[in-house]
Amino acid sequence: MNLSATDLRRRLDSRWWRDATAVLAGALPMLSFPAPSLWWFAYVALVPWILLVRSAPTGRRAARDGWLGGLGFMLAVHHWLLPSLHVFTLLIAALLGALWAPWGLLVRRFLAGAPSPGRLAAALFVLPSGWLMVELVRSWEGLGGPWGLLGSSQWDVAPALRLASVGGVWLLSFLLVAVNVAVAALVAVRSSRVPALAALLATAAAGSAVWVWSPRPQEDGERARIALVQPGVIDGADAPEKRFAREEALTRELAGQDVDLVVWGESSVGFDLADRPDLADRLAALSREVGADVMVNVDARRSDRPGIYKSSVLVGPQGPTGDRYDKMRLVPFGEYVPARALLGWATSVGKAAGEDRMRGTEQVVMKVGGGLRVGPMVCFESAFPDISRHLARDGAQVLLAQSSTSSFQGSWAPAQHASLAALRAAETGRPMVHATLTGVSAVYGPGGERVGSWLGTGASASAVYDVPLAHGVTPYARFGEWPVHAALLVLVALGAAEAVRSLRRGRLRRADRSVPSPHAPPARTAHGSPVRPGR
Protein backbone atom coordinates (compact mmCIF):
# COMPACT_ATOMS: atom_id res chain seq x y z
CA MET A 1 0.00 0.00 0.00
CA ASN A 2 1.39 3.39 -1.08
CA LEU A 3 0.76 6.35 1.19
CA SER A 4 0.78 9.87 -0.20
CA ALA A 5 2.19 12.73 1.85
CA THR A 6 -1.37 13.87 2.54
CA ASP A 7 -2.39 10.41 3.76
CA LEU A 8 0.67 10.28 6.00
CA ARG A 9 -0.12 13.65 7.53
CA ARG A 10 -3.71 12.59 8.09
CA ARG A 11 -2.61 9.44 9.89
CA LEU A 12 -0.11 11.34 12.00
CA ASP A 13 -2.96 13.59 13.07
CA SER A 14 -4.39 10.51 14.78
CA ARG A 15 -3.01 10.26 18.31
CA TRP A 16 -2.63 6.49 18.23
CA TRP A 17 -0.96 6.38 14.82
CA ARG A 18 1.45 9.08 15.90
CA ASP A 19 2.20 7.30 19.21
CA ALA A 20 2.99 4.06 17.40
CA THR A 21 5.17 5.90 14.87
CA ALA A 22 7.12 7.56 17.67
CA VAL A 23 7.81 4.22 19.38
CA LEU A 24 8.97 2.62 16.12
CA ALA A 25 11.12 5.63 15.18
CA GLY A 26 12.83 5.55 18.57
CA ALA A 27 13.53 1.82 18.21
CA LEU A 28 15.42 2.14 14.91
CA PRO A 29 18.90 2.81 16.39
CA MET A 30 18.98 -0.71 17.88
CA LEU A 31 20.03 -1.99 14.45
CA SER A 32 23.35 -0.16 14.88
CA PHE A 33 24.34 -2.34 17.84
CA PRO A 34 25.35 -6.01 17.86
CA ALA A 35 24.21 -8.43 16.72
CA PRO A 36 23.15 -6.62 13.49
CA SER A 37 26.05 -4.16 14.00
CA LEU A 38 24.97 -1.84 11.18
CA TRP A 39 27.31 0.82 12.54
CA TRP A 40 26.75 3.15 9.57
CA PHE A 41 23.02 3.24 10.29
CA ALA A 42 23.69 5.17 13.52
CA TYR A 43 24.46 8.26 11.42
CA VAL A 44 20.85 8.42 10.13
CA ALA A 45 18.89 6.27 12.61
CA LEU A 46 17.56 9.26 14.55
CA VAL A 47 16.37 11.14 11.46
CA PRO A 48 12.80 9.70 11.35
CA TRP A 49 12.37 10.43 15.06
CA ILE A 50 13.68 13.99 14.67
CA LEU A 51 11.42 14.64 11.67
CA LEU A 52 8.40 13.39 13.58
CA VAL A 53 9.13 15.55 16.64
CA ARG A 54 9.80 18.73 14.63
CA SER A 55 6.37 18.36 13.02
CA ALA A 56 4.58 18.30 16.39
CA PRO A 57 1.82 20.95 16.45
CA THR A 58 2.41 21.80 20.12
CA GLY A 59 5.18 21.58 22.68
CA ARG A 60 3.14 19.04 24.62
CA ARG A 61 2.94 16.79 21.57
CA ALA A 62 6.69 17.16 20.97
CA ALA A 63 7.39 16.10 24.56
CA ARG A 64 5.10 13.09 24.10
CA ASP A 65 6.90 12.14 20.86
CA GLY A 66 10.20 12.40 22.73
CA TRP A 67 8.94 10.24 25.58
CA LEU A 68 7.47 7.53 23.34
CA GLY A 69 10.56 7.50 21.14
CA GLY A 70 12.68 7.06 24.25
CA LEU A 71 10.42 4.22 25.34
CA GLY A 72 10.93 2.54 21.96
CA PHE A 73 14.69 3.07 22.15
CA MET A 74 15.06 1.64 25.66
CA LEU A 75 12.77 -1.31 24.95
CA ALA A 76 14.55 -2.17 21.70
CA VAL A 77 18.07 -1.92 23.12
CA HIS A 78 17.08 -3.99 26.20
CA HIS A 79 14.60 -6.35 24.54
CA TRP A 80 16.63 -9.36 25.66
CA LEU A 81 15.55 -8.60 29.26
CA LEU A 82 11.92 -9.50 28.49
CA PRO A 83 12.27 -13.24 29.31
CA SER A 84 13.76 -12.34 32.70
CA LEU A 85 11.81 -9.26 33.81
CA HIS A 86 8.66 -9.68 31.70
CA VAL A 87 6.24 -6.76 32.09
CA PHE A 88 8.73 -4.98 34.35
CA THR A 89 10.87 -4.36 31.24
CA LEU A 90 8.03 -2.31 29.75
CA LEU A 91 7.63 -0.32 32.95
CA ILE A 92 11.34 0.47 33.12
CA ALA A 93 11.41 1.48 29.45
CA ALA A 94 8.41 3.77 29.96
CA LEU A 95 9.98 5.44 33.00
CA LEU A 96 13.38 5.94 31.38
CA GLY A 97 11.79 7.00 28.11
CA ALA A 98 10.49 10.08 29.91
CA LEU A 99 14.08 11.38 29.96
CA TRP A 100 13.70 12.16 26.25
CA ALA A 101 10.61 14.37 26.74
CA PRO A 102 12.71 17.54 27.28
CA TRP A 103 14.83 16.54 24.28
CA GLY A 104 11.63 16.46 22.21
CA LEU A 105 10.89 20.03 23.29
CA LEU A 106 14.39 21.09 22.21
CA VAL A 107 13.97 19.45 18.80
CA ARG A 108 10.75 21.36 18.18
CA ARG A 109 12.22 24.59 19.56
CA PHE A 110 15.16 24.57 17.14
CA LEU A 111 13.96 22.65 14.07
CA ALA A 112 10.23 23.36 13.72
CA GLY A 113 9.11 25.27 10.65
CA ALA A 114 11.93 26.76 8.57
CA PRO A 115 14.81 27.33 10.99
CA SER A 116 17.20 30.16 10.19
CA PRO A 117 20.89 29.36 9.65
CA GLY A 118 21.58 30.65 13.17
CA ARG A 119 18.92 28.45 14.72
CA LEU A 120 20.21 25.42 12.77
CA ALA A 121 23.77 26.13 13.91
CA ALA A 122 22.56 26.29 17.51
CA ALA A 123 20.65 23.01 17.03
CA LEU A 124 23.89 21.25 16.08
CA PHE A 125 25.19 21.96 19.59
CA VAL A 126 22.04 22.06 21.70
CA LEU A 127 20.40 18.83 20.53
CA PRO A 128 23.53 16.64 20.92
CA SER A 129 24.07 18.28 24.32
CA GLY A 130 20.52 17.44 25.37
CA TRP A 131 21.01 13.86 24.20
CA LEU A 132 24.20 13.58 26.25
CA MET A 133 22.36 14.73 29.36
CA VAL A 134 19.83 11.94 28.81
CA GLU A 135 22.64 9.40 28.45
CA LEU A 136 24.38 10.76 31.54
CA VAL A 137 21.28 10.50 33.74
CA ARG A 138 20.31 7.02 32.60
CA SER A 139 23.93 5.87 33.06
CA TRP A 140 23.45 6.00 36.79
CA GLU A 141 23.72 2.46 38.13
CA GLY A 142 20.31 2.63 39.81
CA LEU A 143 18.63 3.41 36.47
CA GLY A 144 20.24 0.52 34.62
CA GLY A 145 23.66 1.87 33.74
CA PRO A 146 25.18 3.02 30.44
CA TRP A 147 24.07 0.09 28.27
CA GLY A 148 23.18 1.12 24.73
CA LEU A 149 24.84 4.54 24.63
CA LEU A 150 24.57 5.64 21.01
CA GLY A 151 28.32 6.07 20.65
CA SER A 152 28.95 2.43 21.60
CA SER A 153 27.51 1.40 18.23
CA GLN A 154 30.89 2.41 16.75
CA TRP A 155 32.86 -0.22 18.68
CA ASP A 156 34.29 -1.84 15.53
CA VAL A 157 35.07 1.35 13.55
CA ALA A 158 38.76 2.25 13.77
CA PRO A 159 38.44 6.05 13.21
CA ALA A 160 35.65 6.23 15.79
CA LEU A 161 37.80 4.34 18.30
CA ARG A 162 40.51 6.94 17.81
CA LEU A 163 37.96 9.64 18.65
CA ALA A 164 36.94 7.65 21.73
CA SER A 165 40.51 7.96 23.02
CA VAL A 166 39.96 11.75 23.01
CA GLY A 167 36.46 12.10 24.47
CA GLY A 168 35.26 8.61 25.26
CA VAL A 169 31.97 7.15 24.13
CA TRP A 170 30.43 10.54 25.02
CA LEU A 171 32.19 12.31 22.16
CA LEU A 172 30.99 9.63 19.73
CA SER A 173 27.39 10.06 20.88
CA PHE A 174 27.62 13.83 20.51
CA LEU A 175 28.96 13.62 16.95
CA LEU A 176 26.41 10.99 15.91
CA VAL A 177 23.49 13.11 17.10
CA ALA A 178 24.95 16.19 15.39
CA VAL A 179 25.16 14.33 12.08
CA ASN A 180 21.57 13.09 12.48
CA VAL A 181 20.37 16.65 13.12
CA ALA A 182 22.16 17.95 10.02
CA VAL A 183 20.76 15.13 7.86
CA ALA A 184 17.23 15.77 9.15
CA ALA A 185 17.54 19.46 8.23
CA LEU A 186 18.98 18.53 4.85
CA VAL A 187 16.01 16.28 4.14
CA ALA A 188 13.16 18.36 5.52
CA VAL A 189 14.02 22.06 5.28
CA ARG A 190 14.71 23.29 1.77
CA SER A 191 15.92 26.70 2.92
CA SER A 192 18.40 25.09 5.32
CA ARG A 193 20.01 22.66 2.92
CA VAL A 194 23.10 24.74 2.32
CA PRO A 195 23.73 25.35 6.06
CA ALA A 196 22.96 21.69 6.80
CA LEU A 197 25.42 20.50 4.16
CA ALA A 198 28.00 22.93 5.51
CA ALA A 199 27.39 21.55 9.00
CA LEU A 200 27.96 17.99 7.78
CA LEU A 201 31.20 18.98 6.10
CA ALA A 202 32.32 20.90 9.21
CA THR A 203 31.55 17.90 11.44
CA ALA A 204 33.49 15.61 9.11
CA ALA A 205 36.42 18.03 9.03
CA ALA A 206 36.47 18.42 12.82
CA GLY A 207 36.25 14.67 13.32
CA SER A 208 39.06 14.10 10.83
CA ALA A 209 41.25 16.71 12.50
CA VAL A 210 40.78 15.11 15.90
CA TRP A 211 41.44 11.69 14.38
CA VAL A 212 44.72 12.88 12.88
CA TRP A 213 45.79 14.78 15.99
CA SER A 214 44.80 12.25 18.66
CA PRO A 215 47.82 10.41 20.07
CA ARG A 216 48.04 6.67 19.50
CA PRO A 217 48.82 4.18 22.30
CA GLN A 218 52.58 3.72 22.46
CA GLU A 219 53.32 0.04 22.00
CA ASP A 220 56.89 -1.09 22.61
CA GLY A 221 56.56 -4.70 21.45
CA GLU A 222 55.98 -6.11 24.93
CA ARG A 223 53.17 -8.65 25.17
CA ALA A 224 51.36 -10.61 27.83
CA ARG A 225 50.10 -14.13 27.16
CA ILE A 226 46.66 -14.35 28.73
CA ALA A 227 44.47 -17.44 28.61
CA LEU A 228 40.66 -17.42 28.81
CA VAL A 229 38.71 -20.41 30.09
CA GLN A 230 35.08 -20.61 28.94
CA PRO A 231 33.27 -23.74 30.21
CA GLY A 232 29.99 -23.20 28.34
CA VAL A 233 26.43 -23.71 29.55
CA ILE A 234 26.18 -26.13 32.48
CA ASP A 235 22.81 -26.49 34.18
CA GLY A 236 21.35 -28.58 36.99
CA ALA A 237 21.37 -28.71 40.77
CA ASP A 238 25.04 -29.66 40.86
CA ALA A 239 26.06 -27.11 38.20
CA PRO A 240 28.65 -25.32 40.44
CA GLU A 241 30.60 -28.56 40.98
CA LYS A 242 30.34 -29.60 37.32
CA ARG A 243 31.37 -26.15 36.13
CA PHE A 244 34.42 -26.14 38.38
CA ALA A 245 35.45 -29.55 37.07
CA ARG A 246 35.06 -28.41 33.45
CA GLU A 247 37.07 -25.24 34.08
CA GLU A 248 39.73 -27.34 35.80
CA ALA A 249 39.99 -29.66 32.80
CA LEU A 250 40.19 -26.78 30.31
CA THR A 251 42.87 -25.04 32.40
CA ARG A 252 45.05 -28.17 32.43
CA GLU A 253 45.17 -27.98 28.63
CA LEU A 254 47.16 -24.76 29.02
CA ALA A 255 50.15 -26.47 30.63
CA GLY A 256 53.35 -25.82 28.69
CA GLN A 257 51.93 -22.84 26.77
CA ASP A 258 53.92 -20.26 28.77
CA VAL A 259 50.97 -18.12 29.82
CA ASP A 260 51.21 -15.18 32.22
CA LEU A 261 47.66 -15.32 33.55
CA VAL A 262 44.61 -17.59 33.32
CA VAL A 263 41.20 -15.92 33.60
CA TRP A 264 37.91 -17.62 34.44
CA GLY A 265 34.52 -15.96 33.96
CA GLU A 266 32.03 -14.43 36.37
CA SER A 267 30.59 -16.80 39.01
CA SER A 268 33.09 -19.43 37.91
CA VAL A 269 33.43 -20.59 41.54
CA GLY A 270 30.19 -20.95 43.48
CA PHE A 271 31.77 -21.45 46.91
CA ASP A 272 33.77 -19.28 49.26
CA LEU A 273 37.34 -20.58 49.09
CA ALA A 274 37.80 -20.14 52.85
CA ASP A 275 34.90 -22.54 53.36
CA ARG A 276 36.14 -24.93 50.68
CA PRO A 277 39.91 -25.34 51.18
CA ASP A 278 39.74 -28.36 48.88
CA LEU A 279 38.83 -26.09 45.96
CA ALA A 280 41.55 -23.62 46.94
CA ASP A 281 44.07 -26.49 46.91
CA ARG A 282 42.89 -27.63 43.47
CA LEU A 283 43.26 -24.10 42.11
CA ALA A 284 46.76 -23.81 43.58
CA ALA A 285 47.68 -27.12 41.94
CA LEU A 286 46.39 -25.78 38.61
CA SER A 287 48.52 -22.66 39.03
CA ARG A 288 51.62 -24.79 39.61
CA GLU A 289 50.80 -27.07 36.67
CA VAL A 290 50.18 -24.21 34.23
CA GLY A 291 52.91 -21.97 35.61
CA ALA A 292 50.66 -18.91 36.00
CA ASP A 293 48.29 -17.29 38.44
CA VAL A 294 44.59 -18.06 38.00
CA MET A 295 42.00 -15.28 38.30
CA VAL A 296 38.66 -16.78 39.35
CA ASN A 297 35.39 -15.14 40.26
CA VAL A 298 33.72 -16.25 43.48
CA ASP A 299 29.95 -15.80 43.74
CA ALA A 300 29.12 -16.94 47.26
CA ARG A 301 28.32 -16.00 50.81
CA ARG A 302 31.57 -14.92 52.46
CA SER A 303 32.79 -16.60 55.61
CA ASP A 304 34.45 -13.48 57.04
CA ARG A 305 31.52 -11.05 56.71
CA PRO A 306 27.77 -11.21 56.15
CA GLY A 307 26.20 -11.34 52.72
CA ILE A 308 26.85 -12.63 49.21
CA TYR A 309 29.63 -11.02 47.17
CA LYS A 310 30.88 -11.36 43.62
CA SER A 311 34.64 -11.18 43.86
CA SER A 312 37.64 -11.43 41.56
CA VAL A 313 40.10 -13.60 43.49
CA LEU A 314 43.71 -14.26 42.47
CA VAL A 315 45.12 -17.73 43.17
CA GLY A 316 48.83 -18.53 42.87
CA PRO A 317 50.96 -21.67 43.34
CA GLN A 318 50.58 -21.41 47.12
CA GLY A 319 46.83 -20.73 47.10
CA PRO A 320 44.87 -17.45 47.24
CA THR A 321 47.32 -14.56 47.18
CA GLY A 322 45.10 -12.26 49.22
CA ASP A 323 44.34 -10.02 46.20
CA ARG A 324 40.60 -9.63 45.95
CA TYR A 325 38.21 -7.22 44.26
CA ASP A 326 34.55 -7.13 45.35
CA LYS A 327 32.11 -5.95 42.70
CA MET A 328 31.01 -2.37 43.41
CA ARG A 329 28.26 -1.66 40.87
CA LEU A 330 25.47 -4.17 40.88
CA VAL A 331 22.87 -4.95 38.23
CA PRO A 332 19.46 -3.57 39.23
CA PHE A 333 16.99 -6.41 39.73
CA GLY A 334 19.58 -8.97 38.60
CA GLU A 335 21.77 -8.63 41.70
CA TYR A 336 19.65 -6.43 43.94
CA VAL A 337 16.17 -4.95 43.91
CA PRO A 338 16.12 -1.15 44.28
CA ALA A 339 13.76 -0.06 47.06
CA ARG A 340 12.94 -3.71 47.76
CA ALA A 341 10.15 -2.79 50.19
CA LEU A 342 8.38 -1.05 47.31
CA LEU A 343 9.50 -3.08 44.28
CA GLY A 344 10.03 -6.51 45.82
CA TRP A 345 7.03 -7.80 43.86
CA ALA A 346 9.35 -7.92 40.81
CA THR A 347 10.66 -11.24 42.12
CA SER A 348 7.22 -12.78 41.58
CA VAL A 349 6.93 -11.77 37.91
CA GLY A 350 10.48 -12.36 36.72
CA LYS A 351 13.95 -13.53 37.63
CA ALA A 352 14.82 -10.65 39.92
CA ALA A 353 17.32 -11.27 42.72
CA GLY A 354 15.79 -12.99 45.72
CA GLU A 355 18.55 -11.59 47.96
CA ASP A 356 20.59 -8.46 47.44
CA ARG A 357 24.30 -8.91 46.73
CA MET A 358 26.71 -6.86 48.82
CA ARG A 359 28.90 -4.13 47.33
CA GLY A 360 32.64 -3.66 47.41
CA THR A 361 34.09 -0.33 48.44
CA GLU A 362 37.14 0.30 46.25
CA GLN A 363 38.79 -0.59 42.98
CA VAL A 364 41.89 -2.75 43.00
CA VAL A 365 44.92 -3.13 40.73
CA MET A 366 46.58 -6.56 41.15
CA LYS A 367 50.09 -7.71 40.29
CA VAL A 368 50.28 -11.13 38.65
CA GLY A 369 53.06 -13.34 37.35
CA GLY A 370 56.17 -11.34 36.59
CA GLY A 371 54.69 -8.06 37.76
CA LEU A 372 51.95 -7.52 35.18
CA ARG A 373 49.36 -5.12 36.63
CA VAL A 374 45.73 -5.93 35.88
CA GLY A 375 42.59 -4.01 36.75
CA PRO A 376 39.61 -6.34 37.30
CA MET A 377 35.95 -5.53 36.74
CA VAL A 378 32.94 -7.78 37.06
CA CYS A 379 30.32 -8.08 34.31
CA PHE A 380 28.08 -4.98 34.21
CA GLU A 381 30.96 -2.76 35.33
CA SER A 382 32.61 -2.91 31.91
CA ALA A 383 29.78 -0.70 30.63
CA PHE A 384 30.95 2.19 32.84
CA PRO A 385 33.70 4.29 31.19
CA ASP A 386 34.79 5.87 34.47
CA ILE A 387 35.69 2.53 36.09
CA SER A 388 38.17 1.52 33.39
CA ARG A 389 39.52 5.08 33.25
CA HIS A 390 40.31 5.08 36.96
CA LEU A 391 41.95 1.66 36.73
CA ALA A 392 44.18 2.89 33.91
CA ARG A 393 45.06 6.02 35.90
CA ASP A 394 45.90 3.77 38.88
CA GLY A 395 48.50 1.89 36.82
CA ALA A 396 46.66 -1.08 35.30
CA GLN A 397 48.45 -2.37 32.19
CA VAL A 398 45.59 -4.70 31.25
CA LEU A 399 41.88 -4.19 31.91
CA LEU A 400 40.00 -7.35 32.71
CA ALA A 401 36.28 -8.05 32.92
CA GLN A 402 34.82 -11.33 34.19
CA SER A 403 31.31 -11.77 32.91
CA SER A 404 28.41 -14.15 32.45
CA THR A 405 25.45 -13.63 30.14
CA SER A 406 24.28 -17.24 30.38
CA SER A 407 20.73 -16.07 31.16
CA PHE A 408 20.58 -14.44 27.74
CA GLN A 409 22.00 -17.12 25.45
CA GLY A 410 20.62 -16.82 21.95
CA SER A 411 19.96 -13.07 22.31
CA TRP A 412 21.99 -10.03 21.24
CA ALA A 413 23.19 -9.43 24.81
CA PRO A 414 26.43 -11.50 24.75
CA ALA A 415 27.73 -9.80 21.60
CA GLN A 416 26.71 -6.36 22.86
CA HIS A 417 28.51 -6.95 26.13
CA ALA A 418 31.68 -8.16 24.43
CA SER A 419 31.69 -5.10 22.15
CA LEU A 420 31.87 -2.70 25.12
CA ALA A 421 35.39 -3.88 25.92
CA ALA A 422 36.64 -2.44 22.60
CA LEU A 423 35.51 1.02 23.67
CA ARG A 424 37.01 0.73 27.13
CA ALA A 425 40.34 -0.29 25.56
CA ALA A 426 40.30 2.57 23.07
CA GLU A 427 39.31 5.15 25.69
CA THR A 428 42.18 4.25 28.02
CA GLY A 429 44.87 3.04 25.62
CA ARG A 430 45.02 -0.23 27.55
CA PRO A 431 44.22 -3.70 26.22
CA MET A 432 41.10 -5.31 27.61
CA VAL A 433 40.17 -8.93 28.25
CA HIS A 434 36.50 -9.94 28.40
CA ALA A 435 36.24 -13.44 29.90
CA THR A 436 32.85 -15.15 30.20
CA LEU A 437 31.33 -18.43 31.29
CA THR A 438 29.26 -19.04 28.18
CA GLY A 439 30.40 -16.50 25.55
CA VAL A 440 31.06 -14.14 24.02
CA SER A 441 34.67 -13.93 25.27
CA ALA A 442 36.97 -11.47 23.52
CA VAL A 443 40.28 -9.60 23.73
CA TYR A 444 41.08 -6.13 22.37
CA GLY A 445 44.35 -4.28 21.92
CA PRO A 446 45.21 -0.80 23.26
CA GLY A 447 43.50 0.89 20.33
CA GLY A 448 40.32 -1.17 20.63
CA GLU A 449 41.30 -3.47 17.77
CA ARG A 450 40.42 -7.15 18.03
CA VAL A 451 43.12 -9.56 19.18
CA GLY A 452 42.47 -13.09 17.96
CA SER A 453 39.03 -14.59 17.53
CA TRP A 454 35.99 -14.42 19.77
CA LEU A 455 34.89 -17.45 21.75
CA GLY A 456 31.21 -17.58 20.82
CA THR A 457 28.22 -18.71 22.82
CA GLY A 458 28.51 -22.25 21.52
CA ALA A 459 32.13 -22.75 22.63
CA SER A 460 33.41 -24.71 25.61
CA ALA A 461 37.13 -24.13 25.32
CA SER A 462 40.27 -22.36 26.47
CA ALA A 463 42.26 -19.97 24.30
CA VAL A 464 45.57 -18.11 24.62
CA TYR A 465 45.96 -14.54 23.39
CA ASP A 466 49.15 -12.55 22.87
CA VAL A 467 48.01 -9.22 24.22
CA PRO A 468 50.04 -6.14 23.18
CA LEU A 469 50.85 -3.77 26.03
CA ALA A 470 51.08 0.00 25.73
CA HIS A 471 51.99 3.02 27.80
CA GLY A 472 51.09 6.68 27.75
CA VAL A 473 47.88 8.46 28.73
CA THR A 474 45.02 9.13 26.34
CA PRO A 475 43.25 12.51 26.42
CA TYR A 476 40.14 10.78 27.73
CA ALA A 477 42.06 9.10 30.54
CA ARG A 478 43.64 12.44 31.42
CA PHE A 479 40.62 14.76 31.13
CA GLY A 480 37.71 12.41 31.66
CA GLU A 481 34.14 13.18 30.59
CA TRP A 482 34.86 16.62 29.16
CA PRO A 483 32.23 16.27 26.36
CA VAL A 484 29.59 15.89 29.07
CA HIS A 485 30.85 19.01 30.85
CA ALA A 486 30.88 20.92 27.56
CA ALA A 487 27.32 19.78 26.83
CA LEU A 488 26.23 20.96 30.25
CA LEU A 489 27.77 24.38 29.57
CA VAL A 490 25.91 24.57 26.24
CA LEU A 491 22.60 23.91 28.01
CA VAL A 492 23.41 26.38 30.78
CA ALA A 493 24.20 29.00 28.15
CA LEU A 494 20.91 28.19 26.42
CA GLY A 495 19.03 28.56 29.70
CA ALA A 496 20.72 31.90 30.38
CA ALA A 497 19.93 33.17 26.89
CA GLU A 498 16.29 32.11 27.21
CA ALA A 499 16.08 33.80 30.63
CA VAL A 500 17.49 37.06 29.23
CA ARG A 501 15.08 36.91 26.30
CA SER A 502 12.17 36.30 28.65
CA LEU A 503 13.19 39.26 30.85
CA ARG A 504 13.39 41.54 27.82
CA ARG A 505 9.95 40.49 26.64
CA GLY A 506 8.60 41.08 30.14
CA ARG A 507 10.09 44.59 30.26
CA LEU A 508 8.64 45.42 26.86
CA ARG A 509 5.19 44.26 27.93
CA ARG A 510 5.38 46.33 31.13
CA ALA A 511 6.61 49.34 29.17
CA ASP A 512 3.68 49.01 26.77
CA ARG A 513 1.22 48.93 29.67
CA SER A 514 2.79 51.97 31.33
CA VAL A 515 2.36 54.28 28.29
CA PRO A 516 -0.98 56.20 28.77
CA SER A 517 -3.44 55.83 25.95
CA PRO A 518 -4.31 59.14 24.22
CA HIS A 519 -7.49 60.83 25.60
CA ALA A 520 -10.42 61.32 23.28
CA PRO A 521 -11.22 65.02 22.53
CA PRO A 522 -14.20 66.42 24.44
CA ALA A 523 -17.54 66.28 22.74
CA ARG A 524 -18.87 69.53 21.20
CA THR A 525 -22.33 70.98 20.63
CA ALA A 526 -23.76 71.64 17.27
CA HIS A 527 -22.38 75.20 17.56
CA GLY A 528 -18.88 73.94 18.23
CA SER A 529 -18.67 74.84 21.94
CA PRO A 530 -17.52 72.16 24.37
CA VAL A 531 -20.18 70.42 26.36
CA ARG A 532 -20.02 71.49 29.98
CA PRO A 533 -20.60 68.88 32.64
CA GLY A 534 -23.71 69.37 34.64
CA ARG A 535 -25.42 71.59 32.07
C-alpha positions, 0 to 999 in steps of 0.5 A: 500500500502506497501512502501519499504525503497527505495520507501520511499527515492525516494518519499522523494527526491521529493520536494512536498512529502518531504514538505508534510511529514515535515508538517505532522511530525511537527503536530504529537505532537498535540496528546499529548495535550487535548483533546486526552491528549496522554501525553506519546506520547510527548516522541516520537512525535518529532522522525519522524520530527527529522529523516526527518531533519537529512536526509536532503541532504543540510543545506538549505533543513534541514532549510526548513524541520524545517520551514515546521515542525514548520508550521505543529506544530503551525497549529495543536496546534492552529487549533481551531482558523480556524473558527475565523481567517480563512486564517490568521491562516495559515499565522500566522502558516507559519510565526511562523513556520520559528522559527524552521528553525535554529533548523532544521540546528542544527538537521542536524549539530549534527545528520546527518550521523553517529554521534560520541558519543561526537556529540550525547552527545552535541546534547542532550543539544544543540537541547533541548536548541534550542527548548527552544529558539523557545518556548521563542521567540514565547511566546511573547504576540505579537506572540501569547503567550506560548500556546502549549509549549511542556512541557504543555502536561504533565499537568496531570502527577504527576512526571512531575508536581513535575519537573515543581515546579523546572524548570517550563514548560521550564524544561519539554520541555527541557527533552521531546526534549532530550528524543526524540533526544535520541530515534531518535538516537537509532532508526536511528544510529546503531553505536550510540545505546549504547550512545543513550541508555545511554543518555535515562537512564541518563535522566531518572536518572536525572529526578528521582533524581530531582523528589525525591529531589524537595520540596513539597508544605507544606500543613497545613490542611487549606482550602478555600471554593471557588465557581465557577459560570458557566452560559453556552452559552447564545447568542442573542442581550440581552445576557449580561442581560440574562447572568447576570440574570443566574449568579445571579440565580446560585449564590443564590444557594450558600447561606448557603454553607459557601463559602469564595469567589464566582468567575464568569468567564471572561466578566461575566458583560458586563457593567461598574458598575459605569454606572450601579449602579443597577447591583452593588447593585444586586451584593452587595445583592448577597454578603450579601445573600451568605456571601462571596465576589463576584469576577466578570469580567467586559468587558466594556468601563470604565466611568473614563477613555477612552477605553474598559477594561477587569477587575477583580472586587471584590464586597462585601456586601457594593458594589465594594470594590475598588479592581480591576485588569485590564488585562495586556496581550491581545490576538492578533487579539482577543482583539487587532490587532497588527499594525492595520494600516497594519493588520486591514484587518484581521477584514474583513476575520475573527472575529478579534477585531474591537476595541483594548482593553486597557491594565492594568499596574500592577498585583494585589493581593486582600484580600477577606473574612477573609483575603484570598489573591488571585491573579487574571488573565484574560483568556490568561494570565494563559498561561504565567508562569511568571505572576503566579510566580510573583503573588505567590512571591507577596503573593497570596495564591490562583491563580485565572483565569477568562476565556471564550472560548465560541467562541471555543465550541466543539473544543479542546481549552476549555480543553487545557486552563483548563489544563494550570492551573495545571502547574501554580499551580505546578510551584508556589506551590499555588492552582489555580482556573480556572473559565469560562463562558461556560467551562471548569472550573477547580480547582487544588491543590498546586501540580497541582493535580485536586480538584473535578470535571471539569465543562464541556462545557455543564454545566450551574451550580455552584460548591463549591470546598474545596481548600487546601492552602500551603506555602513555595516557590518552586525552580521555584518561587524562581529562575524563568526561569533558564532552559531558561538561561541555554539553552541560555548559551549552545547556546552561548558556541556552538557559541563560539566553532564554532567561534574558530573552524572557526578561526583555519580553517582560520589560517590553510588555510592562513598558507598553502597559505603562504608556498612557493611551491618548485621551479622546477630545471632548464632545462639542455641541452643534455650535462647536462649543464644548459640552459642559458637565452638569449643564 
